[in-house]
Amino acid sequence: MRTFNVTVHIPGTLAADKSVVFTVPCNCQLIHVSACGSNGNDGLLTIGTTSSAELYLASASIGDSNVPAEFDRDNFVGAQFPHIAKGTVFAAALDHDGAVGVATQNFTLVLTFTEG
């Protein structure tokens, strides 16, 4: 199976929540997520679609101090690799400071998919 990655980096100290939205180019499965900030932060990540924000990954803490938190099958909703149909509007959202905690700096997100 072919794999492909979507990588996002947002430099600086975040002052607001961020979202990453794109249309999935083919039928695929989400198999791995890596996310972190460069500082000790309270960032929370959700992954789903524009109509269901936590469809694939419920709110989870990102990594701190350039040590990524990793998410895979065991962390995804239903403990399964999400099957995503071609044309789905995929959405990942970062609550940059959790419940008004420490804002994330230099956010990096890497999503790994397999085609099919």
Sequence and secondary structure as in RCSB ss.txt:
>XXXX:A:sequence
MRTFNVTVHIPGTLAADKSVVFTVPCNCQLIHVSACGSNGNDGLLTIGTTSSAELYLASASIGDSNVPAEFDRDN
FVGAQFPHIAKGTVFAAALDHDGAVGVATQNFTLVLTFTEG
>XXXX:A:secstr
  EEEEEEEEEEE SS EEEEEE  SSEEEEEEEEE SSS   EEEEEESS TTSSEEEEE BBTTB EEE TTT
SGGGS  EE TT EEEEEEETTTTT    EEEEEEEEEEE 
